[in-house]
């Protein structure tokens, strides 16, 4: 597929987003920027959250991961469903009852200013690094098949992408994102379905026939010592969902823009069902891709002498499946690229504005607050650019693993903080909160570094997130006892 055709498709897509952004941001004020004036349509929010949570990582890495891990990823997706129930019936009622804009305001009410700032800081670090990883993957594909054709350096191509995102998000905020992310989800799913349909047609076999003969379509791993053992993935998925969705300002801010708690609950439960169904399509795509490689005698892409599974989908879509598949892939990838960064700029700005600087409570002219907010928005765009460039320099593993591993050490303390606040009467204040959260991640990392041989062959999986949260909870409890005695 030629670079001019790829560029034409991306420009047309961006102009559509720009038009939607212009319409939705007219007369947008503070309330529209932060929570959409609480007028967001719940089913639009549910659709839009899909592209924000899956992005290019799911679009490329999840199908490729089937080559090394079968359909075991679906075990974790089953765990997500449990997590969405907790979010819908425990977390959302709490957030709506307190009429929150930033969910970390809750931590401030329970543990004081230190609790709120620590929670917000972990979110900022988690989302900045996670979004950089997601955007890096999709930007790298565009670099290979588009920008390299014109000798545009990687740093400049990423800067262009982020600048385009700034154009349609800086004014409208959440109000704009509810609509643009819903559109991007539709393009992402349409691109996925189009590509898998073409692959099945060209393979000469039916979908069920491919799955029947595929050695990669097993759903469950019952080997206890394996890191992908069913119970580990199920529990890991549940707590990853609670932490990365329910305790994440980026995901919850859209939920808080719904008209009522009932609408927000319908949104999160519908979103959970959509996520489950779409992930079935993602892993199915992986099995079909691997089957097509064999029947078409196409060699597996390699990097550093090992199979490069993230490269399978772009290689097939852009080099072997024709123009229709190429356009579908590019538009799906563009949707993933823009959705990876647009909402995070708004929500990082929101949390920093409210939780770290407390601008919403300061006696300042509204024009000054807006100027400060816009500077934060632009500042995070620049910071995202530099983080992506660092990630590009040092990345050496499959991104889906990198992001989920990162979540263990950054979302674990958030899980422990919220659990202590909701499930106990622990009272902790001051700088020890920072110490407990930092030490919990260090201790978790030390335990995770113990060789499997020393643990009777047991491989720790995503249950490390639960371990990190539990250590944080225990640390807060211990500090509360010491502060009572003091």
C-alpha positions in Angstrom: 0.0 0.0 0.0 1.5 3.3 -1.1 2.5 6.1 1.3 0.3 8.7 -0.5 -2.8 6.6 -0.1 -2.0 6.0 3.6 -1.6 9.8 4.1 -4.8 10.6 2.3 -6.8 8.2 4.5 -5.2 9.6 7.7 -5.8 13.2 6.6 -9.5 12.5 5.8 -9.9 10.9 9.2 -8.3 13.8 11.0 -10.4 16.3 9.2 -13.5 14.4 10.4 -12.3 14.5 14.0 -11.5 18.2 13.6 -15.0 18.9 12.5 -16.5 17.0 15.4 -14.2 18.8 17.8 -15.2 22.2 16.4 -18.9 21.5 16.8 -18.7 20.0 20.3 -16.3 22.6 21.7 -18.3 25.7 20.8 -19.1 27.7 23.9 -17.5 25.0 26.0 -16.6 26.2 29.5 -15.1 24.7 32.6 -18.0 22.3 33.3 -17.9 21.0 29.7 -14.1 20.5 29.7 -14.0 18.5 33.0 -17.3 16.5 33.1 -19.2 17.4 29.9 -21.7 19.4 32.0 -23.0 16.0 33.2 -25.0 15.6 30.0 -23.1 12.8 28.3 -25.1 10.0 26.7 -24.3 6.7 28.5 -24.1 4.5 25.4 -21.8 6.9 23.6 -19.5 6.9 26.6 -19.5 3.1 26.6 -18.6 2.9 23.0 -15.9 5.5 23.3 -14.3 3.9 26.3 -13.5 0.9 24.1 -11.0 2.7 21.9 -9.5 4.5 24.8 -8.8 1.2 26.8 -7.8 -1.0 23.9 -6.0 1.4 21.5 -3.2 0.2 19.3 -1.9 -2.3 21.8 -5.0 -4.5 21.5 -5.2 -3.8 17.8 -1.7 -5.1 17.1 -0.3 -6.9 20.2 -3.2 -9.0 21.4 -3.7 -10.8 18.1 0.1 -11.4 17.8 0.3 -12.6 21.4 -1.8 -15.7 20.4 1.4 -17.1 18.8 3.0 -17.5 22.2 0.1 -17.7 24.6 -2.9 -19.2 22.7 -6.2 -17.6 23.8 -5.1 -17.4 27.4 -5.6 -13.6 27.3 -9.4 -14.3 27.4 -8.9 -15.7 30.9 -8.0 -12.3 32.0 -10.8 -10.7 30.1 -13.2 -13.0 32.0 -11.7 -11.5 35.2 -12.4 -8.0 33.8 -16.2 -8.9 33.9 -15.9 -9.4 37.7 -14.0 -6.1 38.0 -16.7 -4.2 36.1 -19.3 -5.4 38.6 -17.2 -3.9 41.5 -16.9 -0.6 39.6 -20.6 -0.4 38.8 -21.9 -1.2 42.3 -19.2 -0.1 44.7 -17.0 2.6 43.1 -19.4 4.5 40.9 -22.1 5.0 43.7 -19.3 6.4 45.9 -18.1 8.8 43.3 -21.6 10.0 42.4 -22.6 10.3 46.1 -19.6 12.7 46.6 -20.2 14.5 43.3 -16.6 14.1 42.3 -14.8 15.6 39.3 -11.5 13.9 40.2 -11.8 10.6 41.9 -8.7 11.2 44.0 -10.6 13.9 45.9 -12.0 10.8 47.7 -8.5 10.0 49.0 -8.2 13.5 50.2 -11.4 13.2 52.2 -10.1 9.9 53.8 -6.4 10.6 54.2 -5.9 14.3 53.8 -3.9 16.3 51.2 -1.1 13.7 51.1 -3.5 10.9 50.2 -5.0 12.9 47.4 -1.7 14.0 46.0 -0.1 10.6 46.2 -3.1 9.0 44.4 -3.0 11.7 41.7 0.7 11.4 41.3 0.6 7.6 40.8 -2.2 8.2 38.2 -0.1 10.8 36.4 2.9 8.5 36.2 0.8 5.4 35.3 -1.1 7.1 32.6 1.7 9.0 31.1 3.9 5.9 30.7 1.0 3.7 29.7 -0.3 6.1 27.1 3.3 6.7 25.8 3.7 2.9 25.3 0.4 2.7 23.5 1.0 5.6 21.2 4.5 4.5 20.5 3.4 1.2 19.1 0.9 2.8 16.6 3.2 5.7 15.8 6.0 3.2 15.0 3.8 1.5 12.4 2.9 4.8 10.8 6.6 5.7 10.8 7.5 2.5 8.9 4.8 2.6 6.3 4.2 6.4 5.9 6.7 8.8 7.3 9.8 6.9 6.3 8.8 7.3 2.7 9.4 11.0 3.0 12.4 10.7 5.4 10.5 12.3 8.3 12.3 11.5 11.5 10.4 9.6 14.2 10.4 12.5 16.7 8.8 14.8 14.2 6.1 12.3 13.1 5.1 11.8 16.8 5.1 15.6 17.3 2.8 16.0 14.4 0.4 13.4 15.7 0.3 15.0 19.2 -0.1 18.5 17.7 -3.1 17.3 15.7 -4.7 15.9 18.8 -4.2 19.2 20.7 -6.1 21.0 18.0 -9.4 19.2 18.7 -9.1 18.5 22.5 -7.7 21.6 24.2 -11.0 23.5 24.3 -13.8 20.9 24.4 -12.2 18.5 26.8 -14.5 15.6 27.9 -17.5 17.0 26.0 -15.5 16.6 22.7 -13.9 13.3 23.7 -17.2 11.5 24.3 -18.1 12.0 20.6 -14.6 11.6 19.0 -13.8 8.5 21.0 -17.1 6.9 20.1 -16.3 7.5 16.4 -12.8 6.1 16.9 -14.1 3.0 18.5 -16.4 2.4 15.5 -13.5 2.8 13.1 -11.3 0.5 15.2 -13.9 -2.3 15.3 -14.7 -1.8 11.6 -11.1 -2.1 10.6 -10.7 -5.2 12.7 -13.8 -6.9 11.3 -12.8 -6.0 7.7 -9.3 -7.4 8.1 -10.3 -10.7 9.7 -13.1 -11.2 7.0 -10.6 -10.7 4.2 -8.1 -13.0 5.9 -10.7 -15.8 6.3 -11.7 -15.4 2.6 -8.1 -15.5 1.4 -7.2 -18.5 3.6 -9.8 -20.7 1.8 -11.2 -22.1 5.1 -14.1 -21.1 7.3 -13.6 -19.4 10.7 -14.7 -22.6 12.6 -12.4 -24.8 10.5 -9.4 -22.6 11.2 -10.1 -22.6 15.0 -10.7 -26.4 14.9 -7.3 -27.1 13.4 -5.4 -24.2 15.0 -2.9 -25.3 17.8 -3.2 -21.7 19.2 -6.9 -21.6 20.1 -6.9 -23.0 23.6 -8.7 -20.8 26.1 -7.7 -22.2 29.4 -4.3 -23.0 31.1 -4.7 -25.4 34.0 -1.0 -25.7 34.8 -0.8 -24.3 38.4 2.9 -23.2 38.3 2.4 -21.3 35.0 2.2 -17.5 35.0 -0.9 -17.8 32.8 -2.7 -20.3 35.1 -6.5 -19.7 34.9 -7.1 -18.6 38.5 -4.1 -16.3 38.3 -5.3 -14.6 35.1 -8.9 -14.5 36.4 -8.0 -12.8 39.6 -5.4 -10.7 38.0 -7.9 -9.5 35.3 -10.4 -8.6 38.0 -8.0 -6.5 39.9 -6.3 -5.0 36.8 -9.8 -3.9 35.7 -10.7 -2.4 39.1 -7.3 -0.6 39.3 -6.9 0.5 35.6 -10.5 1.4 35.0 -12.3 2.0 38.4 -9.3 3.8 40.0 -8.1 5.6 36.9 -9.2 9.2 36.4 -8.8 8.8 32.6 -11.5 6.1 32.5 -13.7 7.4 35.2 -13.9 11.0 34.1 -16.1 10.0 31.2 -18.3 7.9 33.5 -18.7 10.9 35.8 -20.0 13.0 32.9 -23.1 10.8 32.6 -26.5 12.3 33.6 -27.0 10.0 36.6 -25.6 7.1 38.5 -28.0 4.8 36.7 -26.7 5.9 33.4 -23.1 5.5 34.5 -23.8 1.9 35.7 -25.5 1.0 32.4 -22.5 2.5 30.7 -19.9 0.4 32.6 -21.8 -2.9 32.4 -22.5 -2.4 28.7 -18.9 -1.5 28.1 -17.8 -4.7 29.9 -19.9 -6.9 27.5 -18.5 -5.0 24.5 -14.9 -5.5 25.7 -15.5 -9.2 26.1 -16.9 -9.7 22.6 -14.4 -7.5 20.9 -11.5 -9.4 22.6 -12.9 -12.6 21.2 -12.5 -11.1 17.8 -9.0 -9.9 18.6 -7.7 -13.3 19.6 -9.6 -15.0 16.7 -7.7 -12.6 14.4 -4.5 -13.9 15.9 -5.3 -17.5 15.1 -6.5 -16.7 11.6 -3.3 -14.6 10.9 -1.0 -17.5 12.0 -3.0 -19.9 9.9 -2.8 -17.6 6.8 1.0 -17.3 7.3 1.3 -21.1 6.9 -1.0 -21.6 3.9 0.4 -18.6 2.0 4.0 -19.6 2.9 4.7 -16.1 4.3 7.7 -16.1 6.8 7.1 -14.9 10.3 8.5 -11.4 10.9 11.6 -11.5 13.0 13.4 -9.1 15.3 16.8 -9.8 17.0 16.5 -13.5 15.9 13.1 -14.1 17.5 9.5 -14.0 16.2 8.2 -10.4 16.2 4.6 -11.0 16.8 3.6 -7.3 16.9 4.7 -7.1 13.3 2.4 -9.8 11.9 -0.8 -7.8 11.6 0.7 -4.7 9.9 2.8 -6.8 7.6 -0.2 -8.8 6.3 -2.7 -5.9 6.1 -0.3 -3.5 4.3 1.7 -6.0 2.1 -0.4 -9.0 1.4 -4.2 -8.5 1.8 -4.9 -5.8 -0.8 -6.0 -2.1 -0.7 -9.3 -2.6 1.2 -7.6 -4.4 4.1 -4.8 -1.8 4.0 -7.2 1.1 4.3 -9.2 -0.7 7.0 -6.0 -1.3 9.0 -4.8 2.3 8.6 -8.1 3.8 9.7 -8.3 1.4 12.6 -4.7 2.2 13.5 -5.4 5.9 13.2 -8.4 5.5 15.5 -6.1 3.7 18.0 -3.4 6.3 17.6 -5.6 9.4 18.3 -7.6 7.7 21.1 -4.4 6.7 22.8 -3.5 10.2 23.6 -6.5 12.6 23.2 -8.4 11.7 26.4 -5.2 11.2 28.5 -4.2 14.9 27.9 -7.6 16.0 29.2 -7.6 13.7 32.3 -3.9 14.3 33.2 -4.7 18.0 33.0 -7.8 17.5 35.2 -6.1 15.6 37.9 -3.1 17.9 38.0 -5.3 21.0 38.0 -7.6 19.7 40.9 -5.5 17.3 42.9 -1.9 18.6 42.7 -2.4 22.3 42.3 -5.9 22.8 43.7 -6.7 25.5 41.2 -10.4 24.8 41.3 -10.5 26.0 45.0 -8.2 29.1 44.5 -9.6 32.6 44.3 -8.6 33.4 40.8 -10.3 35.0 37.8 -11.9 32.4 35.6 -9.8 33.6 32.7 -6.6 32.9 34.6 -7.8 29.4 35.6 -8.5 28.7 31.9 -5.1 29.9 30.9 -3.5 27.7 33.5 -5.5 24.7 32.4 -4.5 25.2 28.7 -0.9 25.5 29.7 -1.1 22.2 31.6 -2.8 20.6 28.6 0.0 21.7 26.2 2.6 20.8 28.8 1.4 17.3 29.1 1.4 17.0 25.3 5.1 17.9 25.3 5.8 15.6 28.2 4.0 12.8 26.3 6.2 13.4 23.3 9.5 13.1 25.3 8.2 10.0 27.1 7.4 8.3 23.8 10.9 9.1 22.5 12.4 7.5 25.6 10.2 4.5 25.2 11.2 4.1 21.6 14.8 4.1 22.6 14.6 1.5 25.3 11.6 -0.7 24.4 12.6 -4.4 23.9 9.5 -6.5 24.7 5.9 -7.0 23.6 4.0 -3.9 24.6 0.9 -5.6 26.0 3.2 -7.3 28.6 5.1 -4.0 29.2 2.0 -2.1 30.0 0.4 -4.7 32.2 3.7 -5.2 34.1 3.9 -1.5 34.6 0.4 -1.5 36.0 1.5 -3.8 38.8 3.9 -1.3 40.3 1.9 1.9 39.7 -1.7 0.9 40.2 -1.0 -1.5 43.1 -0.6 1.4 45.6 -3.8 3.0 44.3 -5.6 -0.3 44.9 -4.3 -0.4 48.4 -5.2 3.2 49.2 -8.8 2.9 47.9 -9.2 -0.5 49.6 -8.0 1.0 52.9 -10.4 3.9 52.5 -13.5 1.9 51.5 -13.1 -1.3 53.5 -11.6 -0.1 56.7 -11.6 2.8 59.2 -7.8 3.2 59.0 -6.7 6.8 59.6 -3.4 7.8 58.2 -2.0 11.2 57.5 1.2 13.0 56.4 4.3 11.9 54.6 4.2 8.2 55.8 1.6 7.6 53.1 4.3 8.3 50.5 6.7 6.0 52.2 4.2 3.1 52.4 3.3 3.4 48.7 6.9 3.5 47.5 8.0 0.6 49.7 5.1 -1.6 48.6 6.2 -1.4 45.0 9.8 -2.1 46.0 8.8 -5.1 48.1 6.6 -6.4 45.3 9.4 -6.1 42.8 11.8 -7.9 45.1 9.3 -10.8 45.6 8.7 -10.9 41.8 12.4 -11.1 41.2 12.8 -14.4 43.2 13.6 -17.2 40.7 10.8 -19.7 40.1 13.1 -22.5 41.2 13.2 -21.0 44.7 9.4 -21.0 44.7 9.0 -24.7 43.8 8.6 -23.8 40.1 5.8 -21.3 40.8 5.7 -18.4 38.3 4.2 -15.2 39.6 1.7 -13.7 37.1 -0.6 -10.6 37.2 -1.5 -11.5 40.8 1.5 -9.3 41.7 -1.0 -6.4 41.4 -3.1 -7.8 44.2 0.1 -8.5 46.3 1.2 -4.9 45.8 -2.2 -3.6 46.9 -2.2 -5.9 49.9 1.2 -4.7 51.0 0.1 -1.1 50.7 -3.1 -1.9 52.8 -1.0 -3.6 55.5 1.5 -0.7 55.5 -1.2 1.9 56.0 -2.7 -0.2 58.8 0.7 -0.5 60.5 1.3 3.3 60.2 -2.1 4.0 61.6 -1.3 2.0 64.7 2.0 3.9 65.2 0.3 7.2 64.7 -2.3 6.4 67.3 0.3 5.5 69.8 2.3 8.6 68.9 
